[in-house]
Amino acid sequence: MKKKYLPISTEIVDDKNDEHRFRKLKQNEKTAVRVSMLAILSNVILSVFKLVAGIVGKSYAMVADSVHSISDVLTTVVVIIGVKISAKKADRSHPYGHDRFECITALILAFVLFDVGLLIGYDAVSSLISGEYLTKEVPKLIALIAAVVSILMQLILFIVTRIVAKKINSGALKADAWHHLSDSLSSIGSFVGILGAMLGVSILDVLAGIVICIVILKVAIDIFMDSVKKVTDTSAPESIQEKIKEIVLSVEGVERIDSLRTRLFGSMVYIDVEIACDGRISLFESHEIAQKVHDKIESEIDTVKHCLVHTNPETTNEMNN
């Protein structure tokens, strides 16, 4: 009578690896909070300086820019809250962890950015249609200096936050970085407007506002789409899937890959992989092979949070994907 081989499912739970990931999450959280606190302090100082320069320099654009900087403090606070929640350990209500809370934070910031872009565009178009830009009072030099300082500070915040966001793979921090860049672009608009008014070419303010509006809206849409992918179980990038296949096939005893499924969970990756092994080996041996596959994947890909390895006897159908 022909032997019937039953598929063997193996999921390895390594508490040591889980604890290591949690410590890394906490370290990333501390790094993100430090960068966010730097942004908050910088924006508070910058907003006060721009407010004084706007009033003394008779520049309404600079006064409005100072209010914008104060609003940035609130969005950065949202980032801190999102990062802290996402770094919490799994609990009874959230057995898979809290990673997606960071995606929610990024979505909120995407909407904020979109709103900022629309406001800048609306002001520019309204000023163009009404001819208001022709009647604005000529601002003083201090307002121009404030615009330059604002551009440089926000650009530095963007670069620092962007580098850290990439290093710790934080969607919320990445969104906040682009928010800093939008502030820098907004200040560029103020600079162009102030300089244009001082040179008698006021329409430069309007044109700069329209261009900046388009750039900010594009960034907001990109952040929104990236966050949506991470909360709708979109598969991991092709490069990661190819790396997983390479790792799996390098393990001795793996004959082929029958199935590979991945999904993004916040900034982390979940993996379900089916492998084929020699159907004549024992349950213990197939378990050992599955464990080696599991451990090798988690050790070589930092963003893997969950890995399920399912083994089939070699007599099953060929790879179906």
C-alpha positions as CSV (number, residue, x, y, z in Angstrom):
1,M,0.0,0.0,0.0
2,K,1.3,3.4,-0.9
3,K,2.4,5.6,2.0
4,K,0.6,8.8,2.7
5,Y,2.7,11.7,3.9
6,L,1.1,14.4,6.0
7,P,2.3,18.0,5.7
8,I,4.1,19.3,8.8
9,S,3.5,22.8,10.0
10,T,6.2,24.3,12.2
11,E,6.2,27.8,13.8
12,I,9.2,28.5,15.9
13,V,8.7,30.9,18.8
14,D,12.0,32.2,20.0
15,D,11.5,34.3,23.2
16,K,15.1,35.5,23.0
17,N,14.6,36.9,19.5
18,D,11.3,38.5,20.5
19,E,13.1,40.2,23.5
20,H,15.9,41.3,21.2
21,R,13.4,42.9,18.8
22,F,11.6,44.6,21.6
23,R,14.8,46.1,22.9
24,K,15.6,47.3,19.4
25,L,12.1,48.9,19.2
26,K,12.6,50.7,22.5
27,Q,16.0,51.9,21.3
28,N,14.5,53.2,18.0
29,E,11.7,54.8,20.1
30,K,14.3,56.7,22.2
31,T,16.1,57.8,19.0
32,A,12.9,59.0,17.4
33,V,11.9,60.9,20.5
34,R,15.2,62.7,20.8
35,V,15.0,63.8,17.2
36,S,11.4,64.9,17.7
37,M,12.3,66.9,20.8
38,L,15.1,68.7,18.9
39,A,12.5,69.6,16.2
40,I,10.0,70.9,18.9
41,L,12.7,73.1,20.5
42,S,13.9,74.4,17.1
43,N,10.4,75.3,16.0
44,V,9.5,77.1,19.2
45,I,12.7,79.2,18.9
46,L,12.1,79.7,15.2
47,S,8.5,80.7,15.5
48,V,9.3,83.4,18.1
49,F,12.1,84.8,15.9
50,K,9.9,84.8,12.8
51,L,7.0,86.5,14.7
52,V,9.2,89.3,15.9
53,A,10.9,89.7,12.5
54,G,7.5,89.7,10.8
55,I,6.1,92.4,13.0
56,V,9.2,94.6,13.0
57,G,9.9,94.0,9.3
58,K,6.2,94.6,8.3
59,S,5.9,91.2,6.6
60,Y,2.5,89.5,6.9
61,A,4.0,86.4,5.2
62,M,6.6,86.0,7.9
63,V,4.0,86.4,10.7
64,A,1.9,83.7,9.0
65,D,5.0,81.5,8.7
66,S,5.7,81.9,12.4
67,V,2.2,80.6,13.2
68,H,2.9,77.7,10.8
69,S,6.0,76.8,12.8
70,I,3.9,76.7,16.0
71,S,1.5,74.2,14.4
72,D,4.5,72.0,13.5
73,V,5.1,71.5,17.2
74,L,1.7,69.9,17.5
75,T,2.4,67.5,14.6
76,T,5.7,66.5,16.1
77,V,4.0,65.7,19.3
78,V,1.6,63.4,17.3
79,V,4.7,61.7,16.0
80,I,6.1,61.1,19.5
81,I,2.8,59.6,20.6
82,G,2.6,57.3,17.6
83,V,6.2,56.1,17.9
84,K,5.8,55.4,21.6
85,I,2.6,53.4,21.1
86,S,4.0,51.4,18.2
87,A,7.0,50.4,20.4
88,K,4.8,48.8,23.1
89,K,4.9,45.0,23.6
90,A,2.0,42.8,22.4
91,D,-0.8,42.5,24.9
92,R,-4.2,40.7,25.1
93,S,-5.9,43.4,23.0
94,H,-3.1,43.5,20.4
95,P,-1.5,40.1,20.3
96,Y,0.4,41.0,17.1
97,G,1.9,44.2,18.6
98,H,1.2,47.9,18.0
99,D,3.4,48.5,14.9
100,R,0.5,49.8,12.8
101,F,-0.1,52.7,15.1
102,E,2.9,54.4,13.5
103,C,1.2,54.0,10.1
104,I,-1.8,55.8,11.6
105,T,0.5,58.6,12.7
106,A,2.0,58.9,9.2
107,L,-1.6,59.0,7.7
108,I,-2.5,61.9,10.0
109,L,0.7,63.8,9.0
110,A,-0.1,63.1,5.3
111,F,-3.5,64.8,5.8
112,V,-1.8,67.7,7.6
113,L,0.7,68.1,4.8
114,F,-2.1,68.0,2.2
115,D,-4.0,70.7,4.1
116,V,-0.8,72.8,4.3
117,G,-0.3,72.5,0.5
118,L,-3.9,73.4,-0.3
119,L,-3.7,76.5,2.0
120,I,-0.5,77.7,0.3
121,G,-2.0,77.1,-3.1
122,Y,-5.3,78.8,-2.2
123,D,-3.5,81.9,-0.8
124,A,-1.3,82.1,-4.0
125,V,-4.2,81.8,-6.4
126,S,-6.5,84.1,-4.4
127,S,-3.7,86.8,-4.4
128,L,-3.2,86.3,-8.1
129,I,-6.9,86.7,-9.0
130,S,-7.6,89.6,-6.6
131,G,-4.3,91.4,-7.5
132,E,-3.6,91.7,-3.7
133,Y,0.1,90.9,-4.3
134,L,0.4,94.3,-6.1
135,T,-0.6,96.3,-3.0
136,K,1.4,94.6,-0.3
137,E,3.6,96.9,1.8
138,V,7.4,96.5,1.1
139,P,8.9,94.5,3.9
140,K,12.2,95.3,5.6
141,L,15.5,93.5,5.5
142,I,15.0,91.7,8.9
143,A,12.0,89.8,7.4
144,L,14.3,88.6,4.5
145,I,16.9,87.5,7.0
146,A,14.3,85.6,9.1
147,A,13.2,83.7,5.9
148,V,16.8,82.7,5.2
149,V,17.2,81.4,8.8
150,S,14.0,79.5,8.6
151,I,14.9,77.9,5.3
152,L,18.3,76.7,6.7
153,M,16.9,75.4,10.0
154,Q,14.0,73.5,8.5
155,L,16.3,72.0,5.9
156,I,18.7,70.8,8.6
157,L,15.8,69.3,10.5
158,F,14.6,67.6,7.3
159,I,18.1,66.1,6.6
160,V,18.6,64.9,10.2
161,T,15.1,63.5,10.6
162,R,15.2,61.8,7.2
163,I,18.5,60.1,8.0
164,V,17.2,58.8,11.4
165,A,13.8,57.7,9.9
166,K,15.7,55.7,7.3
167,K,18.0,54.2,9.9
168,I,15.2,53.0,12.2
169,N,12.6,52.4,9.4
170,S,10.0,54.8,10.8
171,G,7.2,55.8,8.6
172,A,5.9,58.5,11.1
173,L,9.4,60.0,11.4
174,K,9.7,60.0,7.6
175,A,6.4,61.8,7.2
176,D,7.6,64.4,9.8
177,A,10.9,64.8,7.9
178,W,8.9,65.7,4.7
179,H,6.8,68.0,6.9
180,H,10.0,69.9,7.8
181,L,10.9,70.1,4.1
182,S,7.5,71.5,3.4
183,D,8.2,74.2,6.0
184,S,11.5,74.9,4.3
185,L,9.7,75.2,1.0
186,S,7.1,77.5,2.6
187,S,9.8,79.7,3.9
188,I,11.4,79.7,0.4
189,G,8.0,81.1,-0.8
190,S,8.2,83.8,1.9
191,F,11.8,84.6,0.9
192,V,10.9,84.9,-2.8
193,G,7.8,87.0,-2.0
194,I,9.7,89.3,0.3
195,L,12.6,89.7,-2.1
196,G,10.2,90.2,-5.0
197,A,8.4,92.9,-3.1
198,M,11.7,94.6,-2.2
199,L,12.7,94.5,-5.9
200,G,9.3,95.5,-7.2
201,V,8.4,92.1,-8.7
202,S,5.6,91.0,-6.4
203,I,4.3,88.3,-8.7
204,L,7.2,86.1,-7.7
205,D,5.5,85.5,-4.4
206,V,2.4,84.1,-6.2
207,L,4.4,81.9,-8.6
208,A,6.5,80.4,-5.8
209,G,3.4,79.7,-3.8
210,I,1.8,77.7,-6.6
211,V,5.0,75.6,-7.2
212,I,5.4,74.9,-3.5
213,C,1.8,73.9,-3.3
214,I,2.3,71.3,-6.0
215,V,5.4,69.9,-4.4
216,I,3.8,69.5,-1.0
217,L,0.7,67.9,-2.4
218,K,2.8,65.3,-4.2
219,V,4.7,64.5,-1.0
220,A,1.5,64.2,1.0
221,I,0.0,61.7,-1.5
222,D,3.2,59.6,-1.5
223,I,3.2,59.4,2.3
224,F,-0.5,58.5,2.3
225,M,0.0,55.7,-0.3
226,D,3.0,54.3,1.5
227,S,1.1,54.2,4.8
228,V,-2.0,52.6,3.2
229,K,0.2,49.8,1.8
230,K,1.5,49.1,5.3
231,V,-2.0,48.7,6.8
232,T,-3.6,46.7,4.0
233,D,-1.4,43.6,4.1
234,T,0.5,44.6,0.9
235,S,3.3,42.1,0.1
236,A,6.9,43.0,0.9
237,P,9.1,44.5,-1.8
238,E,10.3,42.2,-4.5
239,S,13.9,42.6,-3.3
240,I,13.0,41.2,0.1
241,Q,11.1,38.3,-1.4
242,E,14.1,37.4,-3.5
243,K,16.3,37.5,-0.5
244,I,13.9,35.2,1.4
245,K,14.0,32.7,-1.4
246,E,17.8,32.8,-1.5
247,I,18.0,32.2,2.2
248,V,15.5,29.4,2.3
249,L,17.1,27.5,-0.6
250,S,20.6,27.8,1.0
251,V,19.4,25.7,4.0
252,E,20.5,22.0,3.6
253,G,17.5,19.7,3.3
254,V,15.3,22.2,1.5
255,E,14.4,20.7,-1.9
256,R,12.3,23.6,-3.2
257,I,9.9,26.4,-2.2
258,D,6.3,25.5,-2.7
259,S,4.8,28.8,-1.6
260,L,5.9,32.1,-0.3
261,R,3.6,34.8,1.0
262,T,4.6,38.1,2.7
263,R,2.8,41.0,4.1
264,L,3.8,44.4,5.6
265,F,2.7,45.0,9.2
266,G,3.6,48.6,9.9
267,S,7.4,48.7,9.3
268,M,7.8,45.0,9.9
269,V,7.3,41.9,7.6
270,Y,5.3,38.8,8.2
271,I,6.3,35.7,6.3
272,D,4.5,32.4,5.5
273,V,6.7,29.9,3.5
274,E,6.1,26.3,2.5
275,I,9.1,24.2,1.7
276,A,9.5,20.7,0.3
277,C,11.8,18.2,2.1
278,D,12.6,14.5,1.4
279,G,9.3,12.7,2.2
280,R,11.3,9.7,3.7
281,I,12.8,11.7,6.6
282,S,11.4,11.7,10.1
283,L,9.2,14.3,11.7
284,F,12.1,15.3,13.9
285,E,14.4,15.9,10.9
286,S,11.8,18.0,9.0
287,H,11.3,20.0,12.1
288,E,15.0,20.7,12.4
289,I,15.1,21.8,8.8
290,A,12.1,24.1,9.3
291,Q,13.8,25.6,12.4
292,K,17.0,26.3,10.5
293,V,15.0,28.1,7.8
294,H,13.1,30.1,10.4
295,D,16.2,31.1,12.3
296,K,18.2,32.0,9.2
297,I,15.5,34.2,7.9
298,E,15.0,36.1,11.2
299,S,18.8,36.5,11.7
300,E,19.5,37.9,8.2
301,I,16.5,40.1,7.7
302,D,16.0,42.6,10.6
303,T,12.5,43.7,9.6
304,V,11.0,40.2,10.0
305,K,8.6,40.0,13.0
306,H,6.8,36.8,12.3
307,C,7.9,33.7,10.3
308,L,5.8,30.6,9.7
309,V,7.5,27.6,8.0
310,H,5.4,24.8,6.6
311,T,7.0,21.6,5.4
312,N,5.7,19.3,2.6
313,P,7.0,15.9,1.5
314,E,8.9,16.1,-1.8
315,T,6.2,14.1,-3.5
316,T,3.8,17.2,-3.5
317,N,3.1,19.3,-6.5
318,E,5.8,21.6,-7.9
319,M,6.1,25.3,-6.8
320,N,2.8,27.0,-7.5
321,N,3.9,30.7,-7.6
